[in-house]
Amino acid sequence: MSIRKQFLKSKPVCKVTFKIPDIVSNDVENAHVVGEFNDWSTSATPMKRLKNGAFTATVDLAPNRSYQFRYLLGQSRWENDPEADGYLPTPYGDSQNSVISL
């Protein structure tokens, strides 16, 4: 998995591209980025499947803050990003959320 951050000079925005490689997502039909930036909606930020089988999504986020997120693969498989800037426990205490800091 990978995260690419692109800070724009013309606007106070950072374009963040999330990517799940095909080796992780090869057995699912769809994927979503779910996090604080979309009110933890499991449908608001769908990822696009690339020809090579990977999934990607780009989100505009405000800089100078951190966001918690996770990937939802299919309908029930949750994954963290190993390239995240950090991890925090979920409020449920059963797992962790990935954190991106801008």
MOSULHU-V234074 format. One record per backbone hydrogen bond with DSSP energy under -0.5 kcal/mol. NH is the residue of the N-H (numbers start at 0). CO is the residue of the C=O. E is the energy in kcal/mol with one decimal. If there is no record, write none. Layout:
[[NH	CO	E] [NH	CO	E]]
//
This chain:
[[1	18	-2.2] [3	16	-2.3] [5	14	-2.1] [7	12	-2.4] [12	10	-2.2] [13	60	-2.8] [14	5	-2.9] [15	13	-0.7] [15	58	-3.0] [16	3	-2.7] [16	14	-0.5] [17	15	-0.6] [17	56	-3.1] [18	1	-2.2] [19	54	-2.7] [20	18	-0.5] [23	20	-1.2] [24	20	-1.7] [25	21	-1.1] [27	24	-1.6] [31	71	-1.9] [32	44	-2.3] [33	31	-0.6] [33	69	-2.9] [35	67	-2.4] [37	34	-1.5] [38	35	-1.3] [39	34	-3.3] [40	37	-1.4] [46	30	-2.9] [47	55	-3.3] [49	53	-3.5] [52	49	-2.0] [54	19	-2.5] [55	47	-1.9] [56	17	-1.9] [58	15	-2.7] [60	13	-2.7] [60	58	-0.6] [63	101	-1.0] [66	99	-2.4] [68	97	-2.4] [69	33	-2.5] [70	78	-2.9] [71	31	-2.6] [72	70	-0.6] [72	76	-3.5] [73	29	-3.2] [73	71	-0.6] [75	72	-0.8] [76	72	-1.8] [77	75	-0.7] [78	70	-2.3] [81	79	-0.6] [83	80	-1.9] [84	98	-1.9] [85	98	-1.1] [87	96	-2.0] [89	94	-2.4] [92	89	-1.4] [96	87	-3.5] [97	68	-2.2] [98	85	-2.3] [99	66	-2.6] [101	64	-2.7]]
//
